[in-house]
Amino acid sequence: MQVSLDGYVAGPNGEMDWMVWNWDDELKNYVDQLTQTVDCILLGRHLAEGFIPHWANAAANPTPEEGDFARKMTETPKVVFSRTLENSPWPQTVLAGDDLRGELARLKALDGGDIIVYGGAELVSGLVREGLIDEYNLFVNPVILGAGMPIFRARAERQALDLVEARAFACGIIGMRYQPKS
């Protein structure tokens, strides 16, 4: 997830215009490597409404910079968590309700690769709260928002993490990878 230096994943009204997108090849390659083993994408409904059409359009009209990644985002099966939708309006996408623990257990029991969560804030906050994240990949953007949507809301208990990797990229983003301590 992309986060601000002060820990927000979106502005108070869901704004995402603060994110740095002038990625160099090193950062693009880092993200490509991170997503190579992914065969399931989890999204909250609000994020899905922009994410899925954006990548479908990018795959239909590929640029040299986004073509392969757009295809990966479009072709990878997705699970959208929603309390309001009854049917998925998107291809390659199924809906899930509020049972985060049950749905994650079901998905993890399937054969396949990694599961990645792109957001939104409410979905990721629930996964964090329930202790359902096996690895955190945070892309800290060089901006302080002052207010917004956090993903690290109140947990019942502290969770210690091991730093697996930290990398600074030319555009100012710091990539950090953590795993929960066992």
SULFEN-V249752 format. One record per backbone hydrogen bond with DSSP energy under -1.0 kcal/mol. NH is the residue of the N-H (numbers start at 0). CO is the residue of the C=O. Records with the same first field share a line. If there is no record, write none. Layout:
# SULFEN-V249752
NH = CO  CO
This chain:
# SULFEN-V249752
2 = 138
3 = 7
4 = 142
6 = 3
8 = 148
10 = 14
13 = 10
18 = 15
22 = 20
27 = 23
28 = 24
29 = 25
30 = 26
31 = 27
32 = 28
33 = 29
34 = 30
35 = 31
37 = 34
38 = 113
40 = 76
41 = 115
42 = 78
43 = 118
44 = 80
47 = 43
48 = 44
49 = 46
50 = 46
51 = 47
53 = 49
54 = 50
55 = 51
56 = 52
57 = 53
58 = 54
59 = 55
60 = 56
66 = 62
69 = 65
70 = 66
71 = 67
72 = 68
73 = 69
74 = 70
75 = 71
77 = 91
78 = 40
79 = 93
80 = 42
81 = 95
93 = 77
95 = 79
99 = 97
102 = 98
103 = 99
104 = 100
105 = 101
106 = 102
107 = 103
108 = 104
113 = 36
115 = 39
117 = 41
123 = 119
124 = 120
125 = 121
126 = 122
127 = 123
128 = 124
129 = 125
130 = 127
131 = 126
135 = 177
137 = 175
138 = 0
139 = 173
140 = 2
142 = 140
148 = 9
152 = 150
161 = 178
163 = 176
164 = 176
166 = 174
168 = 172
171 = 168
173 = 139
174 = 166
175 = 137
176 = 164
177 = 135
178 = 161
180 = 159
